[in-house]
Amino acid sequence: MHQIQAEIGIPKIKTERVSANHAIFTVSPLPPGYGTTVGNSFRRILLSSLPGASVTGVKIDGVSHEYSTVKGVKDSILDMTLNLKLLNIKKETSEPSTLTLAASKEGVVLAKDIKCPSDVEILNPDQYITTLDKGAKLNMEIRVEKGVGYIPAPQRQKEETDSDMIVLDSVYSPVRKVRYEVESTRVGQMTNLDKLKLEIMTDGSITPEDALKFSSNILQSYFSLFNQENAIIEEEFMSDFQKIQEKEQEEEKNKPAQESYTPIEILGFSPRTLNALINGGIGSVEQLEKCTESKLTNLRGFGKKALTEVEEALESRGSTLSEE
């Protein structure tokens, strides 16, 4: 295996940022079979082992269990608890925190109406909680805790000391989606190598990059258990690997700086606009940002509507077209 690694060099990692909490990492080239091994390992750790915050219980005035209702409140207690579990929460401290909601105004109640202590931030303030009729009142205390993994309500109920607290299932993971895909790639005459694409989406309390680093540290800590001081390490492999690193570092040093490449498809253009840009040789966001208005309007099939679409898409990323 060390001969294969020596031939293909050290894998490179490319990051494609889709949004603030969504990124795709491409790792290539990898030896045959390593794409699935690495991808599946990261997927399991990312979904199960990263710490996060979750609503673990709620107390509502005049309510003793989740199958109750409150006069003048549109949603049942069960539906409200389901809405509370959809809150994306960032919490700084490890101690439990109490959030409060006191609503008496007719209309929709949202997450932004909840009062949070200084160590808690709700990242989706527009999350729907319920709707109040005229004259209705809703007072609740929401308990938030940090943890790892998933704890079902029955398990937590055994430890609950407050009889008025409605205990909830707790999903602590800050990672909402992980997907990996393995493609074939080649280096020289070797055509059976792996390219791993790892897609990570979080709730916003942690970036995809930090989630990947955190899970990498967890994997390393467990794999290091098998790398004891008395373990036999093949000297030839270590020598080859060191040479690879030195060669890669030298090549990286001498290589001219490359500009980043973000596929233009992530801007979500209409098919007509996208085709006009690609047919005009503009395939990345970086290339688009270097274009002037006159250059774009001279493209075949690119009109005023397409120009407006481009300007709005770039503005949403905090960017603009180049000036004439």
C-alpha positions as CSV (number, residue, x, y, z in Angstrom):
1,M,0.0,0.0,0.0
2,H,2.9,2.4,0.7
3,Q,4.0,2.0,-2.9
4,I,0.6,3.2,-4.1
5,Q,0.7,6.2,-1.7
6,A,4.2,7.0,-2.9
7,E,3.0,7.0,-6.5
8,I,-0.1,9.1,-6.1
9,G,1.2,11.6,-3.5
10,I,-0.6,13.1,-0.6
11,P,-4.3,13.7,-1.1
12,K,-5.6,17.2,-1.5
13,I,-8.7,18.6,0.2
14,K,-10.9,21.1,-1.7
15,T,-13.7,23.0,0.1
16,E,-16.8,24.2,-1.7
17,R,-18.8,26.5,0.6
18,V,-22.5,26.4,-0.4
19,S,-23.7,28.6,2.5
20,A,-22.6,29.5,6.0
21,N,-23.6,26.1,7.4
22,H,-23.3,23.9,4.3
23,A,-20.1,22.8,2.6
24,I,-18.8,20.0,0.4
25,F,-15.3,18.7,0.9
26,T,-13.5,16.8,-1.9
27,V,-10.5,14.6,-1.0
28,S,-8.4,13.2,-3.8
29,P,-6.6,11.0,-4.8
30,L,-7.1,8.1,-2.3
31,P,-6.1,4.5,-2.7
32,P,-8.7,2.1,-3.9
33,G,-11.4,1.5,-1.3
34,Y,-10.3,4.3,1.0
35,G,-13.1,6.6,-0.1
36,T,-15.8,4.4,1.5
37,T,-13.7,3.7,4.5
38,V,-13.0,7.4,5.3
39,G,-16.4,8.7,4.2
40,N,-18.4,6.2,6.3
41,S,-16.2,6.8,9.4
42,F,-16.7,10.5,9.2
43,R,-20.4,10.2,8.6
44,R,-21.0,8.1,11.7
45,I,-18.9,10.4,13.9
46,L,-20.4,13.6,12.6
47,L,-24.0,12.4,13.1
48,S,-23.5,10.8,16.5
49,S,-20.6,12.2,18.5
50,L,-20.5,16.0,18.2
51,P,-21.7,18.0,21.2
52,G,-24.6,20.4,20.8
53,A,-27.6,22.0,22.6
54,S,-31.2,20.9,22.7
55,V,-34.5,21.7,24.5
56,T,-34.9,18.9,27.1
57,G,-38.0,20.0,28.9
58,V,-40.8,22.6,29.1
59,K,-43.1,23.8,31.9
60,I,-46.3,25.6,30.9
61,D,-48.7,27.3,33.3
62,G,-51.8,25.3,33.9
63,V,-50.5,22.2,32.0
64,S,-49.4,18.9,33.6
65,H,-48.8,16.7,30.5
66,E,-48.2,16.9,26.8
67,Y,-51.7,15.8,25.8
68,S,-53.3,18.9,27.3
69,T,-54.5,22.1,25.6
70,V,-54.5,25.7,26.6
71,K,-57.6,27.8,26.0
72,G,-57.1,30.3,23.2
73,V,-53.9,28.7,22.0
74,K,-54.3,27.2,18.5
75,D,-51.7,24.4,18.8
76,S,-51.9,21.5,21.2
77,I,-49.1,21.1,23.8
78,L,-47.8,18.2,21.8
79,D,-47.5,20.3,18.6
80,M,-45.9,23.1,20.6
81,T,-43.2,20.8,22.0
82,L,-42.5,19.5,18.5
83,N,-42.0,23.1,17.4
84,L,-39.7,23.7,20.3
85,K,-37.5,20.7,19.3
86,L,-37.0,22.5,16.0
87,L,-35.1,25.3,17.6
88,N,-31.4,25.6,16.6
89,I,-29.6,26.6,19.7
90,K,-26.0,27.7,20.4
91,K,-25.1,27.4,24.1
92,E,-21.7,28.4,25.6
93,T,-21.9,26.9,29.1
94,S,-22.3,23.3,30.2
95,E,-24.9,24.0,32.9
96,P,-28.6,23.7,32.1
97,S,-30.2,27.1,31.2
98,T,-33.8,28.3,31.5
99,L,-35.5,30.3,28.7
100,T,-38.8,32.0,29.3
101,L,-41.8,32.8,27.0
102,A,-44.6,35.1,28.2
103,A,-47.0,35.8,25.3
104,S,-50.4,37.5,25.6
105,K,-50.7,39.3,22.3
106,E,-53.1,38.0,19.7
107,G,-51.3,36.5,16.7
108,V,-48.3,34.3,15.9
109,V,-45.7,33.4,18.5
110,L,-42.2,32.9,17.2
111,A,-38.9,31.8,18.6
112,K,-37.7,35.5,18.8
113,D,-40.4,36.1,21.4
114,I,-38.4,33.7,23.8
115,K,-36.2,35.4,26.3
116,C,-32.7,33.8,26.5
117,P,-30.0,34.1,29.2
118,S,-26.6,35.4,28.0
119,D,-25.1,32.0,27.4
120,V,-27.9,30.9,24.9
121,E,-28.6,32.1,21.4
122,I,-31.5,30.9,19.2
123,L,-30.2,30.7,15.6
124,N,-33.6,30.4,13.9
125,P,-35.6,33.2,15.5
126,D,-38.4,32.9,12.9
127,Q,-39.3,29.4,14.0
128,Y,-43.0,29.1,14.6
129,I,-44.2,28.1,18.1
130,T,-47.9,28.7,18.1
131,T,-50.8,31.2,17.5
132,L,-52.8,33.0,20.2
133,D,-56.4,34.1,20.0
134,K,-57.5,37.4,21.5
135,G,-57.3,37.3,25.3
136,A,-55.2,34.2,25.4
137,K,-52.1,33.9,27.5
138,L,-49.1,31.5,27.3
139,N,-46.4,31.3,29.9
140,M,-43.7,28.7,29.7
141,E,-40.2,27.9,30.9
142,I,-37.9,26.1,28.5
143,R,-35.0,24.0,29.7
144,V,-31.9,23.8,27.4
145,E,-28.9,21.6,28.0
146,K,-25.7,20.6,26.2
147,G,-25.0,17.0,25.4
148,V,-24.0,14.4,22.8
149,G,-26.1,12.1,20.7
150,Y,-29.8,11.3,21.4
151,I,-31.6,10.7,24.7
152,P,-35.2,9.5,24.5
153,A,-37.8,11.1,26.8
154,P,-38.5,7.9,28.8
155,Q,-34.8,7.6,29.8
156,R,-34.7,11.2,30.9
157,Q,-38.0,10.9,32.8
158,K,-36.4,8.5,35.2
159,E,-34.1,11.3,36.4
160,E,-36.6,14.1,36.4
161,T,-37.4,15.6,39.8
162,D,-39.8,18.4,38.7
163,S,-43.3,16.9,38.4
164,D,-44.5,19.8,36.3
165,M,-41.8,19.5,33.7
166,I,-42.8,17.9,30.3
167,V,-39.7,16.0,29.3
168,L,-38.7,15.8,25.6
169,D,-36.6,13.6,23.4
170,S,-33.3,15.3,23.0
171,V,-31.3,15.4,19.7
172,Y,-28.0,17.2,20.6
173,S,-26.2,16.8,17.3
174,P,-25.4,20.1,15.6
175,V,-25.0,18.3,12.3
176,R,-28.2,18.1,10.3
177,K,-27.0,16.2,7.2
178,V,-24.0,14.2,6.1
179,R,-23.7,12.6,2.7
180,Y,-20.6,11.1,1.1
181,E,-20.0,10.0,-2.5
182,V,-17.1,8.1,-3.9
183,E,-16.0,8.6,-7.5
184,S,-13.2,7.1,-9.6
185,T,-10.2,9.3,-10.4
186,R,-6.8,8.7,-11.9
187,V,-3.2,9.7,-11.5
188,G,-0.9,8.9,-14.4
189,Q,-1.6,5.3,-15.4
190,M,-3.5,4.5,-12.2
191,T,-7.2,4.7,-13.0
192,N,-8.8,2.9,-10.0
193,L,-8.2,5.6,-7.4
194,D,-10.9,7.1,-5.2
195,K,-12.2,10.7,-5.0
196,L,-14.3,11.3,-1.9
197,K,-17.0,14.0,-1.7
198,L,-18.2,14.7,1.8
199,E,-21.2,17.0,2.2
200,I,-21.9,18.5,5.7
201,M,-24.8,20.7,6.8
202,T,-25.0,22.0,10.3
203,D,-27.6,23.9,12.4
204,G,-25.4,27.0,12.4
205,S,-24.0,26.5,15.9
206,I,-20.8,25.1,14.3
207,T,-19.3,25.6,10.9
208,P,-18.9,22.5,8.6
209,E,-15.2,23.0,8.7
210,D,-15.1,22.9,12.5
211,A,-17.4,19.9,12.6
212,L,-15.0,18.1,10.3
213,K,-12.0,19.0,12.4
214,F,-13.8,18.0,15.6
215,S,-14.8,14.6,14.2
216,S,-11.3,14.1,12.9
217,N,-9.9,14.6,16.4
218,I,-12.4,12.1,17.7
219,L,-11.3,9.5,15.1
220,Q,-7.6,10.2,15.8
221,S,-8.1,9.8,19.5
222,Y,-9.5,6.3,19.0
223,F,-7.1,5.2,16.3
224,S,-4.2,6.3,18.4
225,L,-5.1,3.5,20.9
226,F,-3.7,1.1,18.4
227,N,-0.5,3.1,17.8
228,Q,1.3,2.2,21.0
229,E,5.0,3.0,21.5
230,N,6.0,-0.6,21.1
231,A,4.0,-1.0,17.8
232,I,6.2,-2.0,14.9
233,I,6.1,0.7,12.2
234,E,7.4,-0.3,8.7
235,E,10.5,1.9,8.3
236,E,10.3,1.8,4.5
237,F,6.8,3.1,4.6
238,M,7.7,6.0,6.9
239,S,10.7,6.9,4.8
240,D,8.6,6.9,1.6
241,F,5.9,9.0,3.3
242,Q,8.4,11.5,4.5
243,K,9.8,11.8,1.0
244,I,6.3,12.3,-0.4
245,Q,5.7,15.2,2.1
246,E,8.9,16.9,1.2
247,K,8.2,16.6,-2.5
248,E,4.7,17.9,-2.1
249,Q,5.8,20.8,0.0
250,E,8.5,21.8,-2.5
251,E,6.0,21.6,-5.4
252,E,3.5,23.7,-3.4
253,K,6.2,26.3,-2.7
254,N,7.1,26.6,-6.4
255,K,3.6,26.4,-7.8
256,P,2.0,29.7,-8.8
257,A,-1.0,30.7,-6.6
258,Q,-4.2,29.4,-7.9
259,E,-7.5,31.3,-7.5
260,S,-10.4,29.5,-5.9
261,Y,-13.0,28.0,-8.1
262,T,-16.7,28.0,-7.0
263,P,-19.1,26.4,-9.5
264,I,-21.5,29.0,-10.9
265,E,-24.4,26.5,-10.4
266,I,-24.5,27.2,-6.6
267,L,-26.0,30.7,-7.4
268,G,-29.2,29.1,-8.5
269,F,-29.7,30.8,-11.8
270,S,-32.6,29.9,-14.2
271,P,-31.6,27.4,-16.9
272,R,-31.6,30.1,-19.6
273,T,-29.2,32.4,-17.6
274,L,-27.0,29.5,-16.6
275,N,-26.7,28.2,-20.2
276,A,-25.9,31.7,-21.5
277,L,-23.1,32.1,-18.9
278,I,-21.6,28.7,-19.5
279,N,-21.8,29.0,-23.3
280,G,-19.9,32.3,-22.9
281,G,-17.1,30.6,-21.0
282,I,-18.1,31.7,-17.5
283,G,-18.2,28.6,-15.3
284,S,-17.3,29.9,-11.8
285,V,-18.4,32.6,-9.4
286,E,-14.9,34.1,-9.5
287,Q,-15.0,34.5,-13.3
288,L,-18.4,36.1,-13.1
289,E,-17.2,38.7,-10.5
290,K,-14.5,39.8,-13.0
291,C,-17.1,40.4,-15.8
292,T,-18.4,43.8,-16.6
293,E,-22.0,44.6,-17.4
294,S,-21.3,45.2,-21.0
295,K,-19.4,41.9,-21.4
296,L,-22.4,40.0,-20.0
297,T,-24.9,41.8,-22.2
298,N,-22.9,40.9,-25.3
299,L,-23.3,37.2,-24.5
300,R,-25.7,35.4,-26.7
301,G,-29.1,34.8,-25.1
302,F,-28.2,37.1,-22.1
303,G,-30.7,39.9,-21.7
304,K,-31.8,42.5,-19.0
305,K,-33.7,39.9,-17.0
306,A,-30.6,37.7,-16.8
307,L,-28.4,40.7,-15.8
308,T,-30.8,41.5,-13.0
309,E,-30.7,37.9,-11.9
310,V,-26.9,37.9,-11.8
311,E,-26.7,41.2,-9.9
312,E,-29.1,40.0,-7.2
313,A,-27.2,36.7,-6.9
314,L,-23.9,38.5,-6.4
315,E,-25.4,41.0,-4.0
316,S,-26.6,38.2,-1.8
317,R,-23.0,37.0,-1.5
318,G,-21.8,40.6,-0.8
319,S,-20.2,40.9,-4.2
320,T,-20.8,42.8,-7.5
321,L,-19.7,42.8,-11.1
322,S,-16.5,44.6,-12.1
323,E,-16.9,48.3,-13.1
324,E,-16.5,49.3,-16.7
